[in-house]
């Protein structure tokens, strides 16, 4: 089945995970998550929504239209950024956000931006629920400042809690109504209820704290002298502390209701361990990258965003399966200007072998394709001007990272561009990818010399002779036919000798330009000379322009 995807949203999607804010129940039969993606073949909004996966499949839980509230210089709470869920799934808290209508106005810092909706109850800020759904802790209602509030959702009574430096996504409030809070400066942990508070001395500053559902024990994370993170279990009846695990890199994920099992992330891998120190195990594959995870209340199931997809993991058997697959995404615009015949490369995420681009409905040559990068060629016959670019994929995915509108792209007239290193050296100039005759790279450690022939990789020089078919390499030397020239010096005072400017013999859509360095090089004290190259091209208004770019070439002193 072919899916046609708009490139507009493809190019706008950031490189972060497509799925976020996982939440599950006690038995792990349900998982909620938020995403800006929309389901395939729907007209859903392209901002945050909450979805649910259960035994019957994937369902949209909540999405909202964006509406202005001009009187308050704000929108409505249209961005549904996440959800909290009680253990039995009967209580749902939706975390929503609104925006300033005019960014930069006074509302940007002062107005409340986030609230949590639990039925008809509204809590300002982002809330976490106890497993029984009776208690909620809310935090951070404004862009700057705000506070923490514990609320009994049955009686409506509340208590404001002194700020603490972490707000862990899970397990900070028990079903007995106690909040576990660490301290910024002292080795203490406080248990705070609506009407009372108790402080426990511990052995180190508790940076993160999780409490079990019955408030019988807690786990806190601290930093050891060498910088590693340590996990310690505290029996709240006796005060006994048991350090049970340490690692250089560690993020708490979730604690089972009875406090026996803890899940955590270390170096973007998901692990579980019993809080007596036994049973440490890797839950995801060694090669998978995990961005976030959650643990069921019974400690038997974990969900993780692994390599972009949502996977469900049985902790007893270790079995895992994908429950929501990731969609392929181009995550950046190509750094080069699109010109007919030339190659473009863009970074990507989760591409597969079925991903293809089309220009005005016609397939365009794919030159290179990997999960994280795609290179393609603009067809030779493409005229300068606006064209429609779309993408196709013949694997069925639950979400498409796109909007139904098609992307209009502007194909430029010929425009000479160098392929460059990511290094930017003085005055934000670019260092080109160039080589000596022996194919060794030109660098500041291996610079060009006076009179030497240097070979540059370029794009955008326009048509060639003899002509070459789309996607093909030249069968014989194929030279650029538009007027093309280069010059050296800050003021372009030395014309360059160019023995060859034409298609590269080993890469489709790339040009090879051989330039002889001048006999006397006007280098700077920094050890480089500026080189400008341009091509004379006809622009849409009929005029002739010299279109090109400059770089700096490392040269011998």
One Martini backbone bead per residue (centre of mass of N, CA, C, O) as a GRO file, in nm:
protein
  557
    1UNK     BB    1   0.094   0.038   0.025
    2UNK     BB    2   0.059   0.369  -0.065
    3UNK     BB    3   0.201   0.660   0.082
    4UNK     BB    4   0.125   1.002   0.089
    5UNK     BB    5   0.357   1.263   0.171
    6UNK     BB    6   0.426   1.555   0.312
    7UNK     BB    7   0.712   1.761   0.326
    8UNK     BB    8   0.649   1.984   0.521
    9UNK     BB    9   0.641   1.815   0.787
   10UNK     BB   10   0.898   1.657   0.747
   11UNK     BB   11   1.083   1.923   0.773
   12UNK     BB   12   0.957   2.012   1.070
   13UNK     BB   13   1.042   1.779   1.226
   14UNK     BB   14   1.194   1.697   1.490
   15UNK     BB   15   1.451   1.487   1.643
   16UNK     BB   16   1.257   1.389   1.821
   17UNK     BB   17   1.030   1.213   1.955
   18UNK     BB   18   0.709   1.120   1.856
   19UNK     BB   19   0.679   0.989   2.147
   20UNK     BB   20   0.515   1.078   2.463
   21UNK     BB   21   0.413   1.048   2.778
   22UNK     BB   22   0.394   0.786   2.934
   23UNK     BB   23   0.110   0.574   3.042
   24UNK     BB   24  -0.009   0.340   3.296
   25UNK     BB   25  -0.121   0.069   3.453
   26UNK     BB   26  -0.115  -0.187   3.673
   27UNK     BB   27  -0.140  -0.420   3.428
   28UNK     BB   28  -0.048  -0.298   3.135
   29UNK     BB   29  -0.301  -0.282   2.915
   30UNK     BB   30  -0.233   0.031   2.907
   31UNK     BB   31  -0.143   0.314   2.687
   32UNK     BB   32  -0.030   0.643   2.701
   33UNK     BB   33   0.012   0.922   2.460
   34UNK     BB   34   0.196   1.171   2.290
   35UNK     BB   35   0.140   1.370   1.978
   36UNK     BB   36   0.178   1.539   1.657
   37UNK     BB   37   0.082   1.325   1.509
   38UNK     BB   38  -0.109   1.155   1.260
   39UNK     BB   39  -0.322   0.959   1.142
   40UNK     BB   40  -0.382   0.775   0.895
   41UNK     BB   41  -0.623   0.918   0.705
   42UNK     BB   42  -0.642   1.204   0.850
   43UNK     BB   43  -0.754   1.537   1.006
   44UNK     BB   44  -0.572   1.591   1.222
   45UNK     BB   45  -0.396   1.757   1.425
   46UNK     BB   46  -0.045   1.904   1.450
   47UNK     BB   47  -0.071   1.875   1.753
   48UNK     BB   48  -0.116   1.785   2.057
   49UNK     BB   49  -0.203   1.448   2.152
   50UNK     BB   50  -0.405   1.176   2.279
   51UNK     BB   51  -0.338   0.826   2.318
   52UNK     BB   52  -0.455   0.476   2.291
   53UNK     BB   53  -0.352   0.145   2.402
   54UNK     BB   54  -0.508  -0.170   2.347
   55UNK     BB   55  -0.664  -0.465   2.267
   56UNK     BB   56  -0.821  -0.286   2.027
   57UNK     BB   57  -0.599  -0.059   1.998
   58UNK     BB   58  -0.604   0.254   1.843
   59UNK     BB   59  -0.678   0.574   2.014
   60UNK     BB   60  -0.838   0.869   2.039
   61UNK     BB   61  -0.877   1.082   2.316
   62UNK     BB   62  -0.743   1.388   2.250
   63UNK     BB   63  -0.849   1.689   2.080
   64UNK     BB   64  -0.789   2.043   1.974
   65UNK     BB   65  -0.885   2.341   1.901
   66UNK     BB   66  -0.764   2.647   1.798
   67UNK     BB   67  -0.823   2.932   2.014
   68UNK     BB   68  -0.890   3.257   2.077
   69UNK     BB   69  -0.816   3.493   2.365
   70UNK     BB   70  -0.804   3.819   2.338
   71UNK     BB   71  -0.854   3.928   2.629
   72UNK     BB   72  -0.581   3.739   2.729
   73UNK     BB   73  -0.362   3.684   2.502
   74UNK     BB   74  -0.479   3.389   2.439
   75UNK     BB   75  -0.533   3.074   2.419
   76UNK     BB   76  -0.638   2.787   2.443
   77UNK     BB   77  -0.633   2.452   2.569
   78UNK     BB   78  -0.506   2.271   2.295
   79UNK     BB   79  -0.254   2.125   2.419
   80UNK     BB   80  -0.216   1.777   2.453
   81UNK     BB   81   0.066   1.662   2.631
   82UNK     BB   82  -0.086   1.462   2.841
   83UNK     BB   83  -0.110   1.190   3.093
   84UNK     BB   84  -0.287   1.061   3.370
   85UNK     BB   85  -0.320   0.742   3.559
   86UNK     BB   86  -0.480   0.521   3.708
   87UNK     BB   87  -0.449   0.192   3.789
   88UNK     BB   88  -0.758   0.123   3.671
   89UNK     BB   89  -0.836   0.374   3.457
   90UNK     BB   90  -1.073   0.573   3.580
   91UNK     BB   91  -0.853   0.804   3.598
   92UNK     BB   92  -0.819   1.110   3.409
   93UNK     BB   93  -0.539   1.320   3.320
   94UNK     BB   94  -0.516   1.626   3.147
   95UNK     BB   95  -0.247   1.785   2.985
   96UNK     BB   96  -0.248   2.136   2.923
   97UNK     BB   97  -0.193   2.402   2.672
   98UNK     BB   98  -0.108   2.743   2.626
   99UNK     BB   99  -0.077   3.047   2.433
  100UNK     BB  100   0.048   3.317   2.307
  101UNK     BB  101  -0.052   3.525   2.065
  102UNK     BB  102   0.196   3.725   2.145
  103UNK     BB  103   0.501   3.694   2.140
  104UNK     BB  104   0.654   3.882   2.416
  105UNK     BB  105   0.452   3.929   2.598
  106UNK     BB  106   0.361   3.936   2.929
  107UNK     BB  107   0.247   3.638   2.921
  108UNK     BB  108   0.512   3.469   2.892
  109UNK     BB  109   0.570   3.482   3.224
  110UNK     BB  110   0.284   3.512   3.392
  111UNK     BB  111   0.101   3.322   3.268
  112UNK     BB  112  -0.088   3.056   3.268
  113UNK     BB  113  -0.019   2.749   3.073
  114UNK     BB  114  -0.094   2.507   3.272
  115UNK     BB  115  -0.325   2.227   3.292
  116UNK     BB  116  -0.540   1.997   3.477
  117UNK     BB  117  -0.783   1.753   3.378
  118UNK     BB  118  -1.041   1.611   3.607
  119UNK     BB  119  -1.284   1.629   3.457
  120UNK     BB  120  -1.413   1.915   3.619
  121UNK     BB  121  -1.132   1.938   3.724
  122UNK     BB  122  -0.891   2.206   3.794
  123UNK     BB  123  -0.535   2.212   3.765
  124UNK     BB  124  -0.269   2.393   3.814
  125UNK     BB  125  -0.069   2.246   3.610
  126UNK     BB  126   0.122   1.958   3.650
  127UNK     BB  127  -0.001   1.630   3.706
  128UNK     BB  128  -0.002   1.372   3.960
  129UNK     BB  129  -0.103   1.048   4.038
  130UNK     BB  130  -0.231   0.829   4.219
  131UNK     BB  131  -0.316   0.501   4.188
  132UNK     BB  132  -0.621   0.559   4.307
  133UNK     BB  133  -0.697   0.873   4.213
  134UNK     BB  134  -0.716   1.082   4.470
  135UNK     BB  135  -0.433   1.208   4.421
  136UNK     BB  136  -0.259   1.529   4.360
  137UNK     BB  137   0.026   1.671   4.192
  138UNK     BB  138   0.122   2.006   4.128
  139UNK     BB  139   0.312   2.191   3.868
  140UNK     BB  140   0.416   2.456   3.704
  141UNK     BB  141   0.203   2.696   3.592
  142UNK     BB  142   0.444   2.862   3.489
  143UNK     BB  143   0.714   2.970   3.320
  144UNK     BB  144   0.764   3.126   3.594
  145UNK     BB  145   0.742   2.954   3.862
  146UNK     BB  146   0.549   2.856   4.109
  147UNK     BB  147   0.413   2.543   4.244
  148UNK     BB  148   0.312   2.306   4.495
  149UNK     BB  149   0.022   2.077   4.496
  150UNK     BB  150  -0.189   1.912   4.720
  151UNK     BB  151  -0.474   1.694   4.636
  152UNK     BB  152  -0.800   1.607   4.730
  153UNK     BB  153  -1.041   1.486   4.506
  154UNK     BB  154  -1.275   1.434   4.718
  155UNK     BB  155  -1.258   1.698   4.923
  156UNK     BB  156  -1.056   1.945   4.805
  157UNK     BB  157  -0.812   1.952   4.960
  158UNK     BB  158  -0.513   2.150   5.034
  159UNK     BB  159  -0.141   2.179   4.973
  160UNK     BB  160   0.132   2.366   5.000
  161UNK     BB  161   0.459   2.316   4.867
  162UNK     BB  162   0.768   2.330   4.894
  163UNK     BB  163   1.006   2.368   4.696
  164UNK     BB  164   1.149   2.140   4.458
  165UNK     BB  165   1.396   2.022   4.217
  166UNK     BB  166   1.188   1.787   4.159
  167UNK     BB  167   0.955   1.613   3.907
  168UNK     BB  168   0.862   1.322   3.891
  169UNK     BB  169   0.663   1.141   3.675
  170UNK     BB  170   0.664   0.922   3.915
  171UNK     BB  171   0.602   0.829   4.237
  172UNK     BB  172   0.525   1.095   4.453
  173UNK     BB  173   0.234   0.967   4.527
  174UNK     BB  174   0.035   0.812   4.737
  175UNK     BB  175  -0.263   0.639   4.836
  176UNK     BB  176  -0.227   0.804   5.129
  177UNK     BB  177  -0.123   1.113   5.060
  178UNK     BB  178   0.195   1.104   5.010
  179UNK     BB  179   0.478   1.306   4.973
  180UNK     BB  180   0.791   1.287   4.816
  181UNK     BB  181   1.077   1.484   4.942
  182UNK     BB  182   1.346   1.646   4.882
  183UNK     BB  183   1.668   1.816   4.908
  184UNK     BB  184   1.899   2.060   4.830
  185UNK     BB  185   2.097   2.058   5.119
  186UNK     BB  186   1.984   1.806   5.275
  187UNK     BB  187   1.978   1.484   5.445
  188UNK     BB  188   1.654   1.462   5.343
  189UNK     BB  189   1.313   1.330   5.385
  190UNK     BB  190   0.981   1.413   5.297
  191UNK     BB  191   0.651   1.361   5.433
  192UNK     BB  192   0.348   1.484   5.275
  193UNK     BB  193   0.044   1.598   5.383
  194UNK     BB  194  -0.233   1.771   5.430
  195UNK     BB  195  -0.180   1.776   5.776
  196UNK     BB  196   0.119   1.652   5.751
  197UNK     BB  197   0.476   1.614   5.856
  198UNK     BB  198   0.782   1.423   5.774
  199UNK     BB  199   1.124   1.373   5.869
  200UNK     BB  200   1.409   1.209   5.713
  201UNK     BB  201   1.705   1.081   5.764
  202UNK     BB  202   1.985   1.061   5.547
  203UNK     BB  203   2.299   0.996   5.377
  204UNK     BB  204   2.190   1.190   5.141
  205UNK     BB  205   2.115   1.378   4.887
  206UNK     BB  206   1.791   1.388   4.748
  207UNK     BB  207   1.719   1.416   4.408
  208UNK     BB  208   1.537   1.155   4.399
  209UNK     BB  209   1.189   1.041   4.457
  210UNK     BB  210   1.025   0.733   4.558
  211UNK     BB  211   0.699   0.589   4.629
  212UNK     BB  212   0.502   0.376   4.749
  213UNK     BB  213   0.162   0.314   4.771
  214UNK     BB  214   0.177   0.259   5.107
  215UNK     BB  215   0.415   0.409   5.254
  216UNK     BB  216   0.674   0.200   5.337
  217UNK     BB  217   0.866   0.306   5.101
  218UNK     BB  218   1.177   0.426   4.951
  219UNK     BB  219   1.350   0.589   4.674
  220UNK     BB  220   1.681   0.722   4.627
  221UNK     BB  221   1.884   0.968   4.465
  222UNK     BB  222   2.241   1.000   4.440
  223UNK     BB  223   2.575   1.137   4.478
  224UNK     BB  224   2.880   1.047   4.438
  225UNK     BB  225   3.200   1.156   4.457
  226UNK     BB  226   3.259   1.052   4.144
  227UNK     BB  227   2.939   1.096   4.009
  228UNK     BB  228   2.772   0.876   4.067
  229UNK     BB  229   2.475   0.698   4.093
  230UNK     BB  230   2.254   0.629   4.373
  231UNK     BB  231   2.057   0.366   4.514
  232UNK     BB  232   1.808   0.389   4.785
  233UNK     BB  233   1.658   0.214   5.045
  234UNK     BB  234   1.366   0.292   5.259
  235UNK     BB  235   1.243   0.212   5.570
  236UNK     BB  236   0.980   0.378   5.729
  237UNK     BB  237   0.963   0.213   6.003
  238UNK     BB  238   1.302   0.205   6.062
  239UNK     BB  239   1.514   0.368   5.859
  240UNK     BB  240   1.643   0.172   5.679
  241UNK     BB  241   1.930   0.147   5.470
  242UNK     BB  242   1.971   0.035   5.108
  243UNK     BB  243   2.205   0.004   4.900
  244UNK     BB  244   2.162  -0.129   4.538
  245UNK     BB  245   2.276   0.098   4.325
  246UNK     BB  246   2.515   0.193   4.057
  247UNK     BB  247   2.580   0.472   3.818
  248UNK     BB  248   2.685   0.714   3.598
  249UNK     BB  249   2.394   0.669   3.456
  250UNK     BB  250   2.067   0.798   3.575
  251UNK     BB  251   1.702   0.733   3.540
  252UNK     BB  252   1.403   0.745   3.661
  253UNK     BB  253   1.083   0.572   3.600
  254UNK     BB  254   0.978   0.329   3.815
  255UNK     BB  255   0.748   0.200   4.071
  256UNK     BB  256   0.613  -0.030   4.228
  257UNK     BB  257   0.362  -0.054   4.451
  258UNK     BB  258   0.549  -0.248   4.654
  259UNK     BB  259   0.868  -0.169   4.591
  260UNK     BB  260   1.032  -0.415   4.436
  261UNK     BB  261   1.036  -0.249   4.154
  262UNK     BB  262   1.275  -0.095   3.928
  263UNK     BB  263   1.300   0.159   3.680
  264UNK     BB  264   1.567   0.250   3.441
  265UNK     BB  265   1.797   0.476   3.298
  266UNK     BB  266   2.102   0.394   3.095
  267UNK     BB  267   2.232   0.504   2.827
  268UNK     BB  268   1.950   0.459   2.673
  269UNK     BB  269   1.861   0.224   2.869
  270UNK     BB  270   1.651  -0.037   2.992
  271UNK     BB  271   1.591  -0.114   3.337
  272UNK     BB  272   1.575  -0.368   3.600
  273UNK     BB  273   1.515  -0.384   3.966
  274UNK     BB  274   1.547  -0.488   4.272
  275UNK     BB  275   1.543  -0.327   4.594
  276UNK     BB  276   1.761  -0.561   4.697
  277UNK     BB  277   1.963  -0.594   4.422
  278UNK     BB  278   1.819  -0.784   4.243
  279UNK     BB  279   1.757  -0.859   3.903
  280UNK     BB  280   1.929  -0.741   3.690
  281UNK     BB  281   1.797  -0.598   3.372
  282UNK     BB  282   1.766  -0.586   3.035
  283UNK     BB  283   1.483  -0.479   2.837
  284UNK     BB  284   1.638  -0.391   2.600
  285UNK     BB  285   1.817  -0.364   2.341
  286UNK     BB  286   2.142  -0.294   2.300
  287UNK     BB  287   2.087  -0.111   2.024
  288UNK     BB  288   1.882   0.052   2.165
  289UNK     BB  289   1.707   0.366   2.192
  290UNK     BB  290   1.595   0.537   2.485
  291UNK     BB  291   1.381   0.811   2.581
  292UNK     BB  292   1.138   0.648   2.731
  293UNK     BB  293   0.938   0.536   3.026
  294UNK     BB  294   0.722   0.279   3.185
  295UNK     BB  295   0.554   0.140   3.481
  296UNK     BB  296   0.372  -0.080   3.619
  297UNK     BB  297   0.225  -0.141   3.922
  298UNK     BB  298   0.304  -0.465   3.919
  299UNK     BB  299   0.592  -0.488   3.756
  300UNK     BB  300   0.531  -0.654   3.462
  301UNK     BB  301   0.531  -0.378   3.284
  302UNK     BB  302   0.675  -0.213   2.997
  303UNK     BB  303   0.725   0.104   2.842
  304UNK     BB  304   0.889   0.214   2.530
  305UNK     BB  305   1.097   0.441   2.353
  306UNK     BB  306   1.236   0.259   2.081
  307UNK     BB  307   1.355   0.380   1.811
  308UNK     BB  308   1.059   0.550   1.823
  309UNK     BB  309   0.905   0.314   1.932
  310UNK     BB  310   0.647   0.139   2.089
  311UNK     BB  311   0.712  -0.082   2.358
  312UNK     BB  312   0.636  -0.403   2.497
  313UNK     BB  313   0.723  -0.543   2.827
  314UNK     BB  314   0.802  -0.847   2.975
  315UNK     BB  315   0.961  -0.900   3.275
  316UNK     BB  316   0.955  -1.214   3.302
  317UNK     BB  317   1.035  -1.295   2.986
  318UNK     BB  318   1.139  -1.038   2.791
  319UNK     BB  319   0.925  -0.977   2.606
  320UNK     BB  320   0.886  -0.795   2.291
  321UNK     BB  321   0.673  -0.534   2.135
  322UNK     BB  322   0.523  -0.357   1.894
  323UNK     BB  323   0.253  -0.105   1.919
  324UNK     BB  324   0.406   0.156   1.788
  325UNK     BB  325   0.507   0.278   1.503
  326UNK     BB  326   0.729   0.445   1.328
  327UNK     BB  327   0.790   0.730   1.131
  328UNK     BB  328   0.917   0.863   0.868
  329UNK     BB  329   1.183   1.130   0.872
  330UNK     BB  330   1.260   1.446   0.782
  331UNK     BB  331   1.472   1.673   0.987
  332UNK     BB  332   1.604   1.837   0.736
  333UNK     BB  333   1.725   2.058   0.542
  334UNK     BB  334   1.911   2.101   0.296
  335UNK     BB  335   2.213   2.282   0.262
  336UNK     BB  336   2.140   2.297  -0.031
  337UNK     BB  337   2.061   2.419  -0.332
  338UNK     BB  338   1.816   2.356  -0.555
  339UNK     BB  339   1.925   2.191  -0.861
  340UNK     BB  340   1.937   2.084  -1.155
  341UNK     BB  341   2.112   1.764  -1.129
  342UNK     BB  342   2.151   1.778  -0.830
  343UNK     BB  343   2.254   1.701  -0.516
  344UNK     BB  344   2.087   1.594  -0.208
  345UNK     BB  345   2.104   1.617   0.158
  346UNK     BB  346   1.937   1.458   0.443
  347UNK     BB  347   1.832   1.426   0.742
  348UNK     BB  348   1.704   1.145   0.947
  349UNK     BB  349   1.425   0.920   1.053
  350UNK     BB  350   1.329   0.596   1.002
  351UNK     BB  351   1.410   0.491   0.743
  352UNK     BB  352   1.325   0.305   0.451
  353UNK     BB  353   1.327   0.135   0.145
  354UNK     BB  354   1.031   0.279   0.068
  355UNK     BB  355   1.140   0.558   0.053
  356UNK     BB  356   1.010   0.839  -0.145
  357UNK     BB  357   1.044   1.085  -0.393
  358UNK     BB  358   0.846   1.357  -0.542
  359UNK     BB  359   0.808   1.547  -0.853
  360UNK     BB  360   0.522   1.621  -0.975
  361UNK     BB  361   0.467   1.289  -0.934
  362UNK     BB  362   0.766   1.216  -0.989
  363UNK     BB  363   1.020   1.025  -0.963
  364UNK     BB  364   1.326   1.045  -0.784
  365UNK     BB  365   1.644   0.994  -0.736
  366UNK     BB  366   1.804   0.763  -0.532
  367UNK     BB  367   2.134   0.763  -0.390
  368UNK     BB  368   2.068   0.751  -0.070
  369UNK     BB  369   1.982   0.510   0.205
  370UNK     BB  370   1.900   0.557   0.546
  371UNK     BB  371   1.773   0.597   0.857
  372UNK     BB  372   1.955   0.903   0.868
  373UNK     BB  373   1.973   0.926   0.537
  374UNK     BB  374   1.928   1.136   0.232
  375UNK     BB  375   1.982   1.106  -0.123
  376UNK     BB  376   1.918   1.323  -0.410
  377UNK     BB  377   1.784   1.407  -0.739
  378UNK     BB  378   1.739   1.659  -0.951
  379UNK     BB  379   1.611   1.673  -1.234
  380UNK     BB  380   1.736   1.797  -1.524
  381UNK     BB  381   1.445   1.916  -1.647
  382UNK     BB  382   1.413   2.123  -1.428
  383UNK     BB  383   1.264   2.411  -1.377
  384UNK     BB  384   1.262   2.707  -1.263
  385UNK     BB  385   1.075   2.698  -0.961
  386UNK     BB  386   0.778   2.580  -0.860
  387UNK     BB  387   0.721   2.275  -0.674
  388UNK     BB  388   0.605   1.944  -0.602
  389UNK     BB  389   0.669   1.774  -0.294
  390UNK     BB  390   0.678   1.426  -0.215
  391UNK     BB  391   0.600   1.124  -0.032
  392UNK     BB  392   0.667   0.769  -0.015
  393UNK     BB  393   0.507   0.466   0.131
  394UNK     BB  394   0.461   0.093   0.149
  395UNK     BB  395   0.417   0.109   0.456
  396UNK     BB  396   0.221   0.053   0.724
  397UNK     BB  397   0.124   0.324   0.937
  398UNK     BB  398  -0.033   0.480   1.198
  399UNK     BB  399   0.157   0.724   1.125
  400UNK     BB  400   0.189   1.050   0.983
  401UNK     BB  401   0.442   1.311   0.939
  402UNK     BB  402   0.186   1.475   0.804
  403UNK     BB  403   0.031   1.674   0.573
  404UNK     BB  404  -0.189   1.701   0.305
  405UNK     BB  405  -0.035   1.915   0.212
  406UNK     BB  406   0.178   2.035  -0.019
  407UNK     BB  407   0.508   2.089  -0.111
  408UNK     BB  408   0.669   2.384  -0.188
  409UNK     BB  409   0.941   2.411  -0.412
  410UNK     BB  410   1.245   2.584  -0.497
  411UNK     BB  411   1.397   2.586  -0.800
  412UNK     BB  412   1.698   2.677  -0.898
  413UNK     BB  413   1.913   2.820  -1.053
  414UNK     BB  414   2.212   2.808  -1.109
  415UNK     BB  415   2.443   2.730  -0.818
  416UNK     BB  416   2.742   2.755  -0.689
  417UNK     BB  417   2.865   2.486  -0.474
  418UNK     BB  418   3.019   2.378  -0.195
  419UNK     BB  419   3.157   2.126  -0.028
  420UNK     BB  420   3.165   2.103   0.331
  421UNK     BB  421   3.273   2.144   0.628
  422UNK     BB  422   3.161   2.204   0.953
  423UNK     BB  423   3.375   2.398   0.968
  424UNK     BB  424   3.424   2.727   1.114
  425UNK     BB  425   3.611   2.991   0.991
  426UNK     BB  426   3.676   3.278   0.979
  427UNK     BB  427   3.399   3.471   0.929
  428UNK     BB  428   3.219   3.212   0.863
  429UNK     BB  429   3.374   3.042   0.688
  430UNK     BB  430   3.429   2.783   0.452
  431UNK     BB  431   3.551   2.453   0.424
  432UNK     BB  432   3.639   2.263   0.174
  433UNK     BB  433   3.610   1.980  -0.017
  434UNK     BB  434   3.941   1.864  -0.080
  435UNK     BB  435   4.210   1.759  -0.314
  436UNK     BB  436   4.472   1.608  -0.409
  437UNK     BB  437   4.619   1.410  -0.648
  438UNK     BB  438   4.646   1.174  -0.411
  439UNK     BB  439   4.356   1.218  -0.243
  440UNK     BB  440   4.428   1.395  -0.029
  441UNK     BB  441   4.336   1.613   0.198
  442UNK     BB  442   4.256   1.944   0.247
  443UNK     BB  443   4.433   2.106   0.508
  444UNK     BB  444   4.600   2.265   0.762
  445UNK     BB  445   4.803   2.009   0.765
  446UNK     BB  446   4.737   1.980   0.425
  447UNK     BB  447   4.809   2.201   0.219
  448UNK     BB  448   4.820   2.409  -0.029
  449UNK     BB  449   5.007   2.494  -0.325
  450UNK     BB  450   5.175   2.653  -0.538
  451UNK     BB  451   5.048   2.537  -0.855
  452UNK     BB  452   4.844   2.344  -0.759
  453UNK     BB  453   4.617   2.082  -0.808
  454UNK     BB  454   4.275   2.115  -0.714
  455UNK     BB  455   3.992   1.924  -0.583
  456UNK     BB  456   3.639   1.980  -0.608
  457UNK     BB  457   3.324   1.971  -0.451
  458UNK     BB  458   3.014   2.019  -0.632
  459UNK     BB  459   2.719   2.224  -0.701
  460UNK     BB  460   2.503   2.386  -0.943
  461UNK     BB  461   2.624   2.411  -1.263
  462UNK     BB  462   2.441   2.251  -1.444
  463UNK     BB  463   2.458   2.174  -1.748
  464UNK     BB  464   2.577   1.913  -1.977
  465UNK     BB  465   2.858   1.774  -2.182
  466UNK     BB  466   2.724   1.526  -2.214
  467UNK     BB  467   2.438   1.408  -2.145
  468UNK     BB  468   2.252   1.285  -1.855
  469UNK     BB  469   2.081   1.071  -1.690
  470UNK     BB  470   1.887   1.010  -1.449
  471UNK     BB  471   2.092   0.847  -1.207
  472UNK     BB  472   2.356   0.877  -1.373
  473UNK     BB  473   2.659   0.822  -1.491
  474UNK     BB  474   2.916   0.911  -1.668
  475UNK     BB  475   3.071   0.766  -1.950
  476UNK     BB  476   3.206   1.048  -1.986
  477UNK     BB  477   3.323   1.338  -1.994
  478UNK     BB  478   3.120   1.596  -1.831
  479UNK     BB  479   3.058   1.927  -1.902
  480UNK     BB  480   3.012   2.238  -1.824
  481UNK     BB  481   2.826   2.497  -2.021
  482UNK     BB  482   2.833   2.720  -1.840
  483UNK     BB  483   2.953   2.994  -1.731
  484UNK     BB  484   3.269   2.953  -1.548
  485UNK     BB  485   3.423   3.087  -1.241
  486UNK     BB  486   3.733   3.182  -1.066
  487UNK     BB  487   3.868   3.338  -0.757
  488UNK     BB  488   4.120   3.506  -0.583
  489UNK     BB  489   4.064   3.669  -0.299
  490UNK     BB  490   3.901   3.920  -0.135
  491UNK     BB  491   3.878   4.073  -0.445
  492UNK     BB  492   3.920   3.882  -0.690
  493UNK     BB  493   4.226   3.932  -0.828
  494UNK     BB  494   4.255   3.614  -0.914
  495UNK     BB  495   4.242   3.419  -1.168
  496UNK     BB  496   4.141   3.096  -1.243
  497UNK     BB  497   4.251   2.784  -1.326
  498UNK     BB  498   4.031   2.547  -1.525
  499UNK     BB  499   4.060   2.233  -1.650
  500UNK     BB  500   3.794   2.128  -1.476
  501UNK     BB  501   3.418   2.121  -1.524
  502UNK     BB  502   3.223   1.853  -1.393
  503UNK     BB  503   3.132   1.549  -1.361
  504UNK     BB  504   3.143   1.306  -1.160
  505UNK     BB  505   3.239   0.960  -1.193
  506UNK     BB  506   3.120   0.848  -0.881
  507UNK     BB  507   2.874   1.076  -0.853
  508UNK     BB  508   2.561   1.162  -0.847
  509UNK     BB  509   2.522   1.514  -0.881
  510UNK     BB  510   2.831   1.568  -0.897
  511UNK     BB  511   3.106   1.787  -0.897
  512UNK     BB  512   3.421   1.844  -1.064
  513UNK     BB  513   3.680   2.079  -0.963
  514UNK     BB  514   3.972   2.199  -1.121
  515UNK     BB  515   4.228   2.393  -0.950
  516UNK     BB  516   4.478   2.625  -0.983
  517UNK     BB  517   4.708   2.749  -0.806
  518UNK     BB  518   4.871   3.017  -0.761
  519UNK     BB  519   5.193   3.129  -0.770
  520UNK     BB  520   5.070   3.370  -0.597
  521UNK     BB  521   4.961   3.377  -0.268
  522UNK     BB  522   4.702   3.564  -0.091
  523UNK     BB  523   4.758   3.512   0.206
  524UNK     BB  524   4.693   3.480   0.531
  525UNK     BB  525   4.799   3.454   0.855
  526UNK     BB  526   4.594   3.198   0.886
  527UNK     BB  527   4.636   3.008   0.616
  528UNK     BB  528   4.458   3.144   0.375
  529UNK     BB  529   4.238   3.145   0.084
  530UNK     BB  530   4.016   3.298  -0.112
  531UNK     BB  531   3.730   3.140  -0.287
  532UNK     BB  532   3.556   3.203  -0.593
  533UNK     BB  533   3.245   3.067  -0.738
  534UNK     BB  534   3.069   3.095  -1.060
  535UNK     BB  535   2.755   3.110  -1.243
  536UNK     BB  536   2.599   3.182  -1.544
  537UNK     BB  537   2.253   3.270  -1.503
  538UNK     BB  538   1.920   3.242  -1.572
  539UNK     BB  539   1.659   3.414  -1.454
  540UNK     BB  540   1.318   3.449  -1.442
  541UNK     BB  541   1.345   3.766  -1.554
  542UNK     BB  542   1.600   3.716  -1.779
  543UNK     BB  543   1.849   3.752  -1.639
  544UNK     BB  544   2.200   3.777  -1.562
  545UNK     BB  545   2.384   3.573  -1.328
  546UNK     BB  546   2.623   3.549  -1.073
  547UNK     BB  547   2.633   3.226  -0.910
  548UNK     BB  548   2.773   3.194  -0.574
  549UNK     BB  549   3.063   3.102  -0.371
  550UNK     BB  550   3.266   3.109  -0.074
  551UNK     BB  551   3.595   3.013   0.039
  552UNK     BB  552   3.854   2.848   0.228
  553UNK     BB  553   4.201   2.777   0.160
  554UNK     BB  554   4.446   2.595   0.257
  555UNK     BB  555   4.787   2.722   0.292
  556UNK     BB  556   5.106   2.755   0.237
  557UNK     BB  557   5.360   2.967   0.377
   0.00000   0.00000   0.00000
